[in-house]
Amino acid sequence: MKITHDLAAQPGTSRQNLTGSWRVTVPKFLQEKCTNCQMCALSCPEGCVTGEEKKYQADLAYCKGCGICAAACPVGDIVMQLEEK
């Protein structure tokens, strides 16, 4: 039995498209209680959270505002805010 996958796009191609215009909220990295666990970066489905040594940020050209990074933060150091355009 052959299994086929009908994908709209091949995996890993989101970097070819600026998807940041889809969002309504943006993550705000407070950088107050960060423990450098990197759960925000590991959990981001777009791979747009980067940083080091307790200073993380999202690449807003690709961030869709899903809030997964904020939900994954064990110390609540990321909050989602309405984006001002």
PDB file as gemmi writes it, atoms N, CA and C in Angstrom:
CRYST1    1.000    1.000    1.000  90.00  90.00  90.00 P 1                      
ATOM      1  N   MET A   1       0.837  -1.176   0.000  1.00  0.00           N  
ATOM      2  CA  MET A   1       0.000   0.000   0.000  1.00  0.00           C  
ATOM      3  C   MET A   1       0.886   1.246   0.000  1.00  0.00           C  
ATOM      4  N   LYS A   2       0.670   2.134  -0.941  1.00  0.00           N  
ATOM      5  CA  LYS A   2       1.452   3.358  -1.045  1.00  0.00           C  
ATOM      6  C   LYS A   2       0.696   4.501  -0.381  1.00  0.00           C  
ATOM      7  N   ILE A   3       1.389   5.236   0.481  1.00  0.00           N  
ATOM      8  CA  ILE A   3       0.795   6.392   1.152  1.00  0.00           C  
ATOM      9  C   ILE A   3       1.340   7.648   0.498  1.00  0.00           C  
ATOM     10  N   THR A   4       0.446   8.520   0.092  1.00  0.00           N  
ATOM     11  CA  THR A   4       0.859   9.788  -0.505  1.00  0.00           C  
ATOM     12  C   THR A   4       0.390  10.931   0.372  1.00  0.00           C  
ATOM     13  N   HIS A   5       1.105  12.015   0.289  1.00  0.00           N  
ATOM     14  CA  HIS A   5       0.759  13.206   1.065  1.00  0.00           C  
ATOM     15  C   HIS A   5       0.476  14.336   0.089  1.00  0.00           C  
ATOM     16  N   ASP A   6      -0.706  14.875   0.172  1.00  0.00           N  
ATOM     17  CA  ASP A   6      -1.067  16.013  -0.663  1.00  0.00           C  
ATOM     18  C   ASP A   6      -0.864  17.284   0.154  1.00  0.00           C  
ATOM     19  N   LEU A   7       0.279  17.901  -0.025  1.00  0.00           N  
ATOM     20  CA  LEU A   7       0.624  19.089   0.733  1.00  0.00           C  
ATOM     21  C   LEU A   7       0.442  20.338  -0.108  1.00  0.00           C  
ATOM     22  N   ALA A   8      -0.002  21.399   0.532  1.00  0.00           N  
ATOM     23  CA  ALA A   8      -0.102  22.682  -0.162  1.00  0.00           C  
ATOM     24  C   ALA A   8       1.293  23.219  -0.481  1.00  0.00           C  
ATOM     25  N   ALA A   9       2.242  22.923   0.391  1.00  0.00           N  
ATOM     26  CA  ALA A   9       3.633  23.336   0.203  1.00  0.00           C  
ATOM     27  C   ALA A   9       4.527  22.278   0.826  1.00  0.00           C  
ATOM     28  N   GLN A  10       5.695  22.157   0.334  1.00  0.00           N  
ATOM     29  CA  GLN A  10       6.644  21.207   0.894  1.00  0.00           C  
ATOM     30  C   GLN A  10       7.094  21.678   2.272  1.00  0.00           C  
ATOM     31  N   PRO A  11       7.367  20.760   3.194  1.00  0.00           N  
ATOM     32  CA  PRO A  11       7.853  21.161   4.521  1.00  0.00           C  
ATOM     33  C   PRO A  11       9.113  22.006   4.409  1.00  0.00           C  
ATOM     34  N   GLY A  12       9.208  22.980   5.293  1.00  0.00           N  
ATOM     35  CA  GLY A  12      10.385  23.832   5.329  1.00  0.00           C  
ATOM     36  C   GLY A  12      10.396  24.973   4.330  1.00  0.00           C  
ATOM     37  N   THR A  13       9.265  25.228   3.682  1.00  0.00           N  
ATOM     38  CA  THR A  13       9.244  26.297   2.684  1.00  0.00           C  
ATOM     39  C   THR A  13       8.659  27.601   3.206  1.00  0.00           C  
ATOM     40  N   SER A  14       8.289  27.663   4.486  1.00  0.00           N  
ATOM     41  CA  SER A  14       7.669  28.885   4.999  1.00  0.00           C  
ATOM     42  C   SER A  14       8.634  30.062   4.981  1.00  0.00           C  
ATOM     43  N   ARG A  15       9.925  29.822   4.985  1.00  0.00           N  
ATOM     44  CA  ARG A  15      10.909  30.911   4.933  1.00  0.00           C  
ATOM     45  C   ARG A  15      10.875  31.629   3.589  1.00  0.00           C  
ATOM     46  N   GLN A  16      10.244  31.013   2.591  1.00  0.00           N  
ATOM     47  CA  GLN A  16      10.144  31.643   1.282  1.00  0.00           C  
ATOM     48  C   GLN A  16       8.990  32.648   1.224  1.00  0.00           C  
ATOM     49  N   ASN A  17       8.113  32.611   2.224  1.00  0.00           N  
ATOM     50  CA  ASN A  17       6.928  33.472   2.223  1.00  0.00           C  
ATOM     51  C   ASN A  17       6.887  34.293   3.502  1.00  0.00           C  
ATOM     52  N   LEU A  18       6.710  35.581   3.385  1.00  0.00           N  
ATOM     53  CA  LEU A  18       6.563  36.429   4.563  1.00  0.00           C  
ATOM     54  C   LEU A  18       5.147  36.244   5.088  1.00  0.00           C  
ATOM     55  N   THR A  19       5.021  35.552   6.209  1.00  0.00           N  
ATOM     56  CA  THR A  19       3.705  35.197   6.736  1.00  0.00           C  
ATOM     57  C   THR A  19       3.298  36.041   7.936  1.00  0.00           C  
ATOM     58  N   GLY A  20       4.085  37.029   8.295  1.00  0.00           N  
ATOM     59  CA  GLY A  20       3.810  37.839   9.472  1.00  0.00           C  
ATOM     60  C   GLY A  20       2.579  38.704   9.385  1.00  0.00           C  
ATOM     61  N   SER A  21       2.059  38.937   8.197  1.00  0.00           N  
ATOM     62  CA  SER A  21       0.886  39.807   8.061  1.00  0.00           C  
ATOM     63  C   SER A  21      -0.402  39.112   8.468  1.00  0.00           C  
ATOM     64  N   TRP A  22      -0.356  37.849   8.809  1.00  0.00           N  
ATOM     65  CA  TRP A  22      -1.549  37.088   9.185  1.00  0.00           C  
ATOM     66  C   TRP A  22      -1.995  37.363  10.613  1.00  0.00           C  
ATOM     67  N   ARG A  23      -1.125  37.866  11.449  1.00  0.00           N  
ATOM     68  CA  ARG A  23      -1.396  37.872  12.893  1.00  0.00           C  
ATOM     69  C   ARG A  23      -2.194  39.096  13.343  1.00  0.00           C  
ATOM     70  N   VAL A  24      -2.767  38.931  14.535  1.00  0.00           N  
ATOM     71  CA  VAL A  24      -3.478  40.004  15.222  1.00  0.00           C  
ATOM     72  C   VAL A  24      -2.719  40.364  16.499  1.00  0.00           C  
ATOM     73  N   THR A  25      -2.056  39.365  17.092  1.00  0.00           N  
ATOM     74  CA  THR A  25      -1.280  39.582  18.311  1.00  0.00           C  
ATOM     75  C   THR A  25       0.189  39.290  18.051  1.00  0.00           C  
ATOM     76  N   VAL A  26       1.038  39.884  18.861  1.00  0.00           N  
ATOM     77  CA  VAL A  26       2.479  39.647  18.772  1.00  0.00           C  
ATOM     78  C   VAL A  26       3.009  39.277  20.151  1.00  0.00           C  
ATOM     79  N   PRO A  27       4.041  38.444  20.199  1.00  0.00           N  
ATOM     80  CA  PRO A  27       4.626  38.123  21.503  1.00  0.00           C  
ATOM     81  C   PRO A  27       5.518  39.267  21.984  1.00  0.00           C  
ATOM     82  N   LYS A  28       5.398  39.569  23.267  1.00  0.00           N  
ATOM     83  CA  LYS A  28       6.301  40.542  23.882  1.00  0.00           C  
ATOM     84  C   LYS A  28       7.152  39.765  24.881  1.00  0.00           C  
ATOM     85  N   PHE A  29       8.437  39.751  24.645  1.00  0.00           N  
ATOM     86  CA  PHE A  29       9.376  39.057  25.512  1.00  0.00           C  
ATOM     87  C   PHE A  29       9.791  40.023  26.610  1.00  0.00           C  
ATOM     88  N   LEU A  30       9.315  39.784  27.821  1.00  0.00           N  
ATOM     89  CA  LEU A  30       9.540  40.712  28.927  1.00  0.00           C  
ATOM     90  C   LEU A  30      10.991  40.732  29.390  1.00  0.00           C  
ATOM     91  N   GLN A  31      11.670  39.616  29.289  1.00  0.00           N  
ATOM     92  CA  GLN A  31      13.073  39.473  29.671  1.00  0.00           C  
ATOM     93  C   GLN A  31      13.316  39.864  31.125  1.00  0.00           C  
ATOM     94  N   GLU A  32      12.364  39.485  31.984  1.00  0.00           N  
ATOM     95  CA  GLU A  32      12.490  39.764  33.415  1.00  0.00           C  
ATOM     96  C   GLU A  32      12.730  38.483  34.209  1.00  0.00           C  
ATOM     97  N   LYS A  33      11.982  37.433  33.886  1.00  0.00           N  
ATOM     98  CA  LYS A  33      12.071  36.181  34.642  1.00  0.00           C  
ATOM     99  C   LYS A  33      12.625  35.035  33.802  1.00  0.00           C  
ATOM    100  N   CYS A  34      13.130  35.317  32.622  1.00  0.00           N  
ATOM    101  CA  CYS A  34      13.597  34.278  31.701  1.00  0.00           C  
ATOM    102  C   CYS A  34      14.657  33.403  32.369  1.00  0.00           C  
ATOM    103  N   THR A  35      14.510  32.092  32.242  1.00  0.00           N  
ATOM    104  CA  THR A  35      15.476  31.145  32.794  1.00  0.00           C  
ATOM    105  C   THR A  35      16.363  30.553  31.702  1.00  0.00           C  
ATOM    106  N   ASN A  36      16.220  31.038  30.481  1.00  0.00           N  
ATOM    107  CA  ASN A  36      16.992  30.559  29.335  1.00  0.00           C  
ATOM    108  C   ASN A  36      16.722  29.083  29.028  1.00  0.00           C  
ATOM    109  N   CYS A  37      15.480  28.634  29.261  1.00  0.00           N  
ATOM    110  CA  CYS A  37      15.125  27.241  28.991  1.00  0.00           C  
ATOM    111  C   CYS A  37      14.958  26.969  27.499  1.00  0.00           C  
ATOM    112  N   GLN A  38      14.765  28.010  26.716  1.00  0.00           N  
ATOM    113  CA  GLN A  38      14.619  27.962  25.267  1.00  0.00           C  
ATOM    114  C   GLN A  38      13.342  27.262  24.798  1.00  0.00           C  
ATOM    115  N   MET A  39      12.365  27.097  25.685  1.00  0.00           N  
ATOM    116  CA  MET A  39      11.096  26.466  25.290  1.00  0.00           C  
ATOM    117  C   MET A  39      10.360  27.309  24.264  1.00  0.00           C  
ATOM    118  N   CYS A  40      10.509  28.627  24.323  1.00  0.00           N  
ATOM    119  CA  CYS A  40       9.853  29.495  23.344  1.00  0.00           C  
ATOM    120  C   CYS A  40      10.369  29.193  21.941  1.00  0.00           C  
ATOM    121  N   ALA A  41      11.670  29.083  21.800  1.00  0.00           N  
ATOM    122  CA  ALA A  41      12.270  28.810  20.494  1.00  0.00           C  
ATOM    123  C   ALA A  41      11.962  27.385  20.037  1.00  0.00           C  
ATOM    124  N   LEU A  42      12.001  26.443  20.954  1.00  0.00           N  
ATOM    125  CA  LEU A  42      11.750  25.044  20.600  1.00  0.00           C  
ATOM    126  C   LEU A  42      10.304  24.790  20.211  1.00  0.00           C  
ATOM    127  N   SER A  43       9.383  25.546  20.784  1.00  0.00           N  
ATOM    128  CA  SER A  43       7.963  25.289  20.528  1.00  0.00           C  
ATOM    129  C   SER A  43       7.399  26.093  19.358  1.00  0.00           C  
ATOM    130  N   CYS A  44       8.118  27.077  18.865  1.00  0.00           N  
ATOM    131  CA  CYS A  44       7.614  27.916  17.777  1.00  0.00           C  
ATOM    132  C   CYS A  44       7.475  27.093  16.497  1.00  0.00           C  
ATOM    133  N   PRO A  45       6.257  26.972  15.964  1.00  0.00           N  
ATOM    134  CA  PRO A  45       6.072  26.153  14.762  1.00  0.00           C  
ATOM    135  C   PRO A  45       6.706  26.762  13.513  1.00  0.00           C  
ATOM    136  N   GLU A  46       6.980  28.055  13.524  1.00  0.00           N  
ATOM    137  CA  GLU A  46       7.605  28.706  12.378  1.00  0.00           C  
ATOM    138  C   GLU A  46       9.114  28.833  12.535  1.00  0.00           C  
ATOM    139  N   GLY A  47       9.623  28.531  13.719  1.00  0.00           N  
ATOM    140  CA  GLY A  47      11.056  28.641  13.949  1.00  0.00           C  
ATOM    141  C   GLY A  47      11.559  30.067  13.905  1.00  0.00           C  
ATOM    142  N   CYS A  48      10.701  31.006  14.279  1.00  0.00           N  
ATOM    143  CA  CYS A  48      11.101  32.413  14.163  1.00  0.00           C  
ATOM    144  C   CYS A  48      11.501  33.041  15.490  1.00  0.00           C  
ATOM    145  N   VAL A  49      11.511  32.263  16.585  1.00  0.00           N  
ATOM    146  CA  VAL A  49      11.980  32.787  17.867  1.00  0.00           C  
ATOM    147  C   VAL A  49      13.464  32.467  17.981  1.00  0.00           C  
ATOM    148  N   THR A  50      14.260  33.498  18.155  1.00  0.00           N  
ATOM    149  CA  THR A  50      15.708  33.323  18.252  1.00  0.00           C  
ATOM    150  C   THR A  50      16.246  34.154  19.415  1.00  0.00           C  
ATOM    151  N   GLY A  51      17.454  33.871  19.800  1.00  0.00           N  
ATOM    152  CA  GLY A  51      18.113  34.632  20.844  1.00  0.00           C  
ATOM    153  C   GLY A  51      19.022  33.756  21.657  1.00  0.00           C  
ATOM    154  N   GLU A  52      19.589  34.355  22.668  1.00  0.00           N  
ATOM    155  CA  GLU A  52      20.469  33.637  23.577  1.00  0.00           C  
ATOM    156  C   GLU A  52      20.597  34.424  24.866  1.00  0.00           C  
ATOM    157  N   GLU A  53      21.059  33.762  25.891  1.00  0.00           N  
ATOM    158  CA  GLU A  53      21.309  34.369  27.188  1.00  0.00           C  
ATOM    159  C   GLU A  53      20.171  35.255  27.675  1.00  0.00           C  
ATOM    160  N   LYS A  54      18.985  34.683  27.708  1.00  0.00           N  
ATOM    161  CA  LYS A  54      17.784  35.325  28.250  1.00  0.00           C  
ATOM    162  C   LYS A  54      17.307  36.529  27.451  1.00  0.00           C  
ATOM    163  N   LYS A  55      17.707  36.648  26.214  1.00  0.00           N  
ATOM    164  CA  LYS A  55      17.258  37.742  25.346  1.00  0.00           C  
ATOM    165  C   LYS A  55      16.732  37.144  24.057  1.00  0.00           C  
ATOM    166  N   TYR A  56      15.451  36.812  24.072  1.00  0.00           N  
ATOM    167  CA  TYR A  56      14.815  36.187  22.912  1.00  0.00           C  
ATOM    168  C   TYR A  56      13.902  37.186  22.221  1.00  0.00           C  
ATOM    169  N   GLN A  57      13.644  36.930  20.958  1.00  0.00           N  
ATOM    170  CA  GLN A  57      12.753  37.780  20.171  1.00  0.00           C  
ATOM    171  C   GLN A  57      12.167  36.946  19.044  1.00  0.00           C  
ATOM    172  N   ALA A  58      11.095  37.435  18.474  1.00  0.00           N  
ATOM    173  CA  ALA A  58      10.471  36.767  17.332  1.00  0.00           C  
ATOM    174  C   ALA A  58      10.730  37.583  16.084  1.00  0.00           C  
ATOM    175  N   ASP A  59      11.034  36.905  15.001  1.00  0.00           N  
ATOM    176  CA  ASP A  59      11.183  37.563  13.706  1.00  0.00           C  
ATOM    177  C   ASP A  59       9.773  37.860  13.213  1.00  0.00           C  
ATOM    178  N   LEU A  60       9.353  39.096  13.299  1.00  0.00           N  
ATOM    179  CA  LEU A  60       7.969  39.466  13.004  1.00  0.00           C  
ATOM    180  C   LEU A  60       7.619  39.367  11.524  1.00  0.00           C  
ATOM    181  N   ALA A  61       8.592  39.169  10.671  1.00  0.00           N  
ATOM    182  CA  ALA A  61       8.298  38.936   9.259  1.00  0.00           C  
ATOM    183  C   ALA A  61       7.651  37.573   9.058  1.00  0.00           C  
ATOM    184  N   TYR A  62       7.859  36.655  10.024  1.00  0.00           N  
ATOM    185  CA  TYR A  62       7.337  35.293   9.911  1.00  0.00           C  
ATOM    186  C   TYR A  62       6.406  34.896  11.052  1.00  0.00           C  
ATOM    187  N   CYS A  63       6.436  35.607  12.168  1.00  0.00           N  
ATOM    188  CA  CYS A  63       5.599  35.265  13.327  1.00  0.00           C  
ATOM    189  C   CYS A  63       4.125  35.424  12.965  1.00  0.00           C  
ATOM    190  N   LYS A  64       3.340  34.375  13.232  1.00  0.00           N  
ATOM    191  CA  LYS A  64       1.906  34.406  12.929  1.00  0.00           C  
ATOM    192  C   LYS A  64       1.064  34.775  14.142  1.00  0.00           C  
ATOM    193  N   GLY A  65       1.708  35.021  15.279  1.00  0.00           N  
ATOM    194  CA  GLY A  65       0.981  35.441  16.468  1.00  0.00           C  
ATOM    195  C   GLY A  65       0.155  34.347  17.112  1.00  0.00           C  
ATOM    196  N   CYS A  66       0.580  33.102  16.976  1.00  0.00           N  
ATOM    197  CA  CYS A  66      -0.204  31.969  17.492  1.00  0.00           C  
ATOM    198  C   CYS A  66      -0.192  31.883  19.016  1.00  0.00           C  
ATOM    199  N   GLY A  67       0.849  32.409  19.672  1.00  0.00           N  
ATOM    200  CA  GLY A  67       0.923  32.403  21.121  1.00  0.00           C  
ATOM    201  C   GLY A  67       1.488  31.136  21.725  1.00  0.00           C  
ATOM    202  N   ILE A  68       1.957  30.220  20.903  1.00  0.00           N  
ATOM    203  CA  ILE A  68       2.514  28.971  21.427  1.00  0.00           C  
ATOM    204  C   ILE A  68       3.756  29.246  22.263  1.00  0.00           C  
ATOM    205  N   CYS A  69       4.561  30.202  21.852  1.00  0.00           N  
ATOM    206  CA  CYS A  69       5.759  30.536  22.627  1.00  0.00           C  
ATOM    207  C   CYS A  69       5.384  31.031  24.024  1.00  0.00           C  
ATOM    208  N   ALA A  70       4.355  31.866  24.104  1.00  0.00           N  
ATOM    209  CA  ALA A  70       3.909  32.386  25.399  1.00  0.00           C  
ATOM    210  C   ALA A  70       3.341  31.273  26.272  1.00  0.00           C  
ATOM    211  N   ALA A  71       2.600  30.360  25.668  1.00  0.00           N  
ATOM    212  CA  ALA A  71       2.028  29.240  26.422  1.00  0.00           C  
ATOM    213  C   ALA A  71       3.113  28.282  26.903  1.00  0.00           C  
ATOM    214  N   ALA A  72       4.191  28.155  26.148  1.00  0.00           N  
ATOM    215  CA  ALA A  72       5.261  27.221  26.496  1.00  0.00           C  
ATOM    216  C   ALA A  72       6.201  27.774  27.560  1.00  0.00           C  
ATOM    217  N   CYS A  73       6.198  29.076  27.763  1.00  0.00           N  
ATOM    218  CA  CYS A  73       7.123  29.685  28.725  1.00  0.00           C  
ATOM    219  C   CYS A  73       6.728  29.286  30.154  1.00  0.00           C  
ATOM    220  N   PRO A  74       7.594  28.539  30.854  1.00  0.00           N  
ATOM    221  CA  PRO A  74       7.226  28.051  32.185  1.00  0.00           C  
ATOM    222  C   PRO A  74       7.157  29.138  33.262  1.00  0.00           C  
ATOM    223  N   VAL A  75       7.737  30.303  33.008  1.00  0.00           N  
ATOM    224  CA  VAL A  75       7.730  31.374  34.014  1.00  0.00           C  
ATOM    225  C   VAL A  75       6.873  32.565  33.599  1.00  0.00           C  
ATOM    226  N   GLY A  76       6.159  32.457  32.480  1.00  0.00           N  
ATOM    227  CA  GLY A  76       5.254  33.519  32.051  1.00  0.00           C  
ATOM    228  C   GLY A  76       5.955  34.799  31.647  1.00  0.00           C  
ATOM    229  N   ASP A  77       7.141  34.673  31.060  1.00  0.00           N  
ATOM    230  CA  ASP A  77       7.920  35.850  30.689  1.00  0.00           C  
ATOM    231  C   ASP A  77       7.597  36.359  29.284  1.00  0.00           C  
ATOM    232  N   ILE A  78       6.618  35.739  28.630  1.00  0.00           N  
ATOM    233  CA  ILE A  78       6.185  36.175  27.303  1.00  0.00           C  
ATOM    234  C   ILE A  78       4.686  36.436  27.376  1.00  0.00           C  
ATOM    235  N   VAL A  79       4.257  37.587  26.925  1.00  0.00           N  
ATOM    236  CA  VAL A  79       2.833  37.910  26.887  1.00  0.00           C  
ATOM    237  C   VAL A  79       2.464  38.246  25.452  1.00  0.00           C  
ATOM    238  N   MET A  80       1.227  37.973  25.098  1.00  0.00           N  
ATOM    239  CA  MET A  80       0.735  38.290  23.761  1.00  0.00           C  
ATOM    240  C   MET A  80      -0.007  39.619  23.840  1.00  0.00           C  
ATOM    241  N   GLN A  81       0.309  40.514  22.918  1.00  0.00           N  
ATOM    242  CA  GLN A  81      -0.310  41.830  22.877  1.00  0.00           C  
ATOM    243  C   GLN A  81      -0.920  42.053  21.494  1.00  0.00           C  
ATOM    244  N   LEU A  82      -1.980  42.864  21.468  1.00  0.00           N  
ATOM    245  CA  LEU A  82      -2.541  43.247  20.176  1.00  0.00           C  
ATOM    246  C   LEU A  82      -1.493  44.017  19.391  1.00  0.00           C  
ATOM    247  N   GLU A  83      -1.399  43.703  18.128  1.00  0.00           N  
ATOM    248  CA  GLU A  83      -0.414  44.391  17.302  1.00  0.00           C  
ATOM    249  C   GLU A  83      -0.943  45.750  16.875  1.00  0.00           C  
ATOM    250  N   GLU A  84      -0.099  46.750  16.989  1.00  0.00           N  
ATOM    251  CA  GLU A  84      -0.440  48.077  16.519  1.00  0.00           C  
ATOM    252  C   GLU A  84       0.109  48.226  15.114  1.00  0.00           C  
ATOM    253  N   LYS A  85      -0.767  48.542  14.180  1.00  0.00           N  
ATOM    254  CA  LYS A  85      -0.326  48.672  12.784  1.00  0.00           C  
ATOM    255  C   LYS A  85      -0.369  50.090  12.337  1.00  0.00           C  
TER     256      LYS A  85                                                      
END                                                                             
